[in-house]
Amino acid sequence: MDHEEIKQLLPLHAIDQLGPDEASIVEDHARTCDDCAAELQAYRAAAAAIPMADEPAAPNHRIWARLEARLTAEGQATSSDPSSRPAATTTNGTERPPAARINGWRAATGFAAAAAILIAVYAGLLSSKLDQQNVAVRAQVSLLKAQIADLRSAVSEARVQMAIMQNRLANRDRLQRVLLTPDVTLTRLGPLPAAPKASAIVAVSSSSRAAALEARGLPPTPQGKVYELWWITKENGPTPAGVFNTTGSGSITAAVAPPPAGQHVLLSAVTLEPIPGVSKPTGAMFLKGAPG
């Protein structure tokens, strides 16, 4: 590292912003270079007037107040020296400034220049630190936004699951009420080749005009399809009674419409139809049974 490179590091070394290796190089150079040693001393003197490190960033007027106080102290020290008083004039009769006053002005000018450089360096360090903090805050905000989105998704899913559970409980309650009516009639549905392990029961109460179905062992409902219950009457043939879906367990309790009033039910059946259901059966039949 040459003289000019080391000279550029003097302001940073004065405010302890160099690593150990660079600081050691600067110190070694300052021991052999009077110019750099004097400049480093000026930077350190200026640094003492600037709030650093753990002190919060102060407004510019506070910084300059410290610098002015330091310059005033330098001026008072110079004026109290007898050698600083006027003792000579020039050949044309004008007063010549004493050498001590000239030296005081030079010291003050050098101190102000060093302070200006250090202020610029310190401002750069503060700006870099603020940029880093800004990046960290933005990352934290992005993380919080992602967490909020995940929570909202979880809440929406929980609401859907709650609605499903409430619907299942309501249907079970409906089935229980129908089963407890004095005039309840039951239709048992047996399996067909499409679902050899399936079974179902349909409970109907004529007095309350209510009906409910409970099925087990049906395959999960395929995408775009729905199971549909039918009343097959003597008068009108197949009449839709309601649609339902099954999940992995194949069990379902669903509210359905009772048979049409005044008609004689010959059979009940469950078929697989396109969503949202059809007016006449078109798909494969999974369950079938007669009342009684």
N, C-alpha and C positions, 0 to 999 in steps of 0.2 A: 504494500500500500504506500503510495507516494505522498509528498507533502500536501498537494491539492486535495487529494481524497481524504486525508486526515483532517484537513482544515474544514471540510464540509461536515465532518462528524462532531466538531466542537460544540455546536449548539445542543445536539442531542445528548452529548456526554455531560454537559452542564446541568441537564435536568434528569440525569440518570435513566436515559432511555436506550442505552446500548447494552448489548450482551457482554458477558465477562471477557471474551476474547477481544472484541473490538475496543472495549474500555481499556484493557491492558495495553493495546497498541497505541492508543491515543495518549495515555499517561507516559509511556516510554518516550514517545516523540516529543511531548511537551517538556521533558527534562533536558532535551538537547536543542530545542528550538525556542528562543526567547520570544519571537513573534507569536507563535501558537500558545505559549504559556501565558503571555499577556492577554491574548484574545480570550482564552479559556477563563482566565480570572474575571474578565469583564462580563462574560456570559453568566458566570456563576453569581456575580454581584447583581446582575439584572434579574436572574432567576429568583433571588431572595425576595424581590419585590412583587413577584407574581404568584398568586395562589395556585398550588399544584395538587397532584395526587388525590388525597382524601378530602381536600377542601372543595366544596361545590363551586362550579364555574361562576365567577363574579361578573357583574356588568363591567363594560369598558371603563366607566368613570371611576370604579374602585381601583382598577389596575393603574390607571394614570394618576390617581391620587397618591398611590404608593410611590410611583416613579417620581412625581413632583416633590414629595416629601424627601426622597433620597437625594434629588438634585439640590433642593434647598439646603439640606445638611452639608452637602459637598461645598456649596457656595459660601455658607457661613464659616466653614472650616478654613476656606481659602481667604476670606476677607479678614479673619482674625490674625492671619500671619502678617507680621510687619513687612515682610519682603513683597507683599502683594500691593502695597500702597504706591501711588504714583511718585516717581523719583526722577523722571527725565522727560525731556521734550525732544521733538524732532528738529531738524535744521530750519524748518519754516515756522517754528514756534508752536506747532500743535503738540498736544500731550501724547506721549507714547505709552500704550498700556504696559503695565509691569509684566515681567516674564511669568510671575506666579499666577496672575490673572489669566494670561494666555494658556498656561498649562491647565488651569481650572476649567476654562472653556473647552479645551481639548478633551479633558477627562469626562466632562459632562456630555459632550457630543458623542464620545465613544460609548459612554454608558447608555445613552438614549438609543444609539444605533444597535447596540447589543440587545437592549430591551425590545426593540422593534422586531429584531430577528427572532428572539425567543417567543414573543407573542405570536408571530406567524407560525412558528413550529408548534407551539402549544395549541393554537387554534386548529392546526392540521391534525394533531393527535386527538383532540376532542371530537373533531368531525368524523375521524375514522372510528372512534369508539361509539359515537352516536349511530353511525351507519351499521356497525355490528349489532348494536342493541335493536335497531330498527328491523334488521333481518331476522333476529331472534324472535322479536314480537310478532312479525308477520308469520313466521313458521308456527308459533304458538297459536295464533288466530286461526290459521289453516287447519291445525290439528283439532282445535275446539269445534270448528265448523264441521269437520268430518265426524267427530264424536256426536255432535248434535244431530247430524243426518242419520247416523246409525241408531241413535236413540229414538228418533221419529219413526224410522222404519220398524224398530222393535215394538214401539207403541201401537203402530198401525196393525202389525201382525197379531199383537196381543188382543186388540179390539176385534179382529176377525175371529180369532179362536174363541173369544168370549161370546161373540154372537152365535157361533156354531154350538157352543155348549148350552147357551140359553135356549136355542131352538130345540136341541135334543131333550133338554129337561122339560120344555113345554110339551113336546110330542109324547114323552113318557107319561107326563101328567094327564094328557088327553087320553092316552090308551088306558091308563088306570081308571079314569072316570067312566070311560065307556064300559070297561069290564065289570064295573060295580053297578051298572044299571040293571034293573030287574028283567028287562026285555032284551038283553044282549044276545046276539047270535054270532057264532064263530064260523069262519071259513078257513079250513086248513089247505095250504098250497104245498104240493109235493114237487120233488125235483124232476127235471127233464134232462136229456143228454147234454144240453149246453151247460148245466150246473148240477152235476150228480150229487153233490153234498149239500145243496141248498134246501131251505125250508122257510115257510112263512105262515103267519096267522093274521087274519083280518077280522077285527071286532067291529060290529055294527050295532048301534042303538037307534031303533026307529023312533022312540019317544023323544029323544034329544036331537035327532037328525045329525048324528055325529058318527065318525068312523076313524079307525086308526089301524096301521099295519106295522107288524114287526117281522123283519126278515133276517135270516142268518145264512152264512155260507155262500153268498153271491160273490162272483169275481168283482174286483174293483172296477168302477165305471170307467170305460175307455174315454179318451179325450174326444170331445165333440158328441158324446152320446149321453143318454139318460135312461134310467129304468122307468117303465110306465105300467101302472096297474089298470086292469080292465074289468068292468062288469059285463058279462056276456048274457044278455037278457033274451027272453023268449020273444019279446015284442020288437026290439030294435037291434039286436045283435051286440057287437062290442061297443061299449060306452066308456070313454076315458074317465078314470077315477082319481088320477094324480100321478106326479112324477117324483122321483127321489134318486139319490146317488149313494154309493157305498164307498168305503175306504179300504184300507188293507185288511181290516178285520172281517169285512164282508157283512157286518151287522148294521142294521138301521131300524130306527123307529120313526115313522112318518105319519103325519095327518093326511087323510084321504077323504074324498067325497063319498057319502053313502050311496047306495044304489038308487036309481031314479024311482020316485014314489009311484006306486001302483004297478010296477013292472016285476016280472018274475025272473030272478037270477038263476041261470042254469049253471054257469061256471064263472070262476075268477081266474085271471092269468096275469103274468108279468112278462113283458117283452122288453127288448133293448131297442131304443128308437133314437133318431137324431134329436139334438137339442133344438127347440124347447119342448119337444113332444109332438105327437101327431093326433089327428082325429080318428084315424082307423089304424090298427096295427099293421106294421110292415116288416118289423125285424124278427129276429129269432126269439122263440119263447123259452123262458128259463124256469118258470113255475106255473102250475095249474092245479085247480082244485074246485070241488063243488061244495055248496053250503050244506050244513048239517052236522 
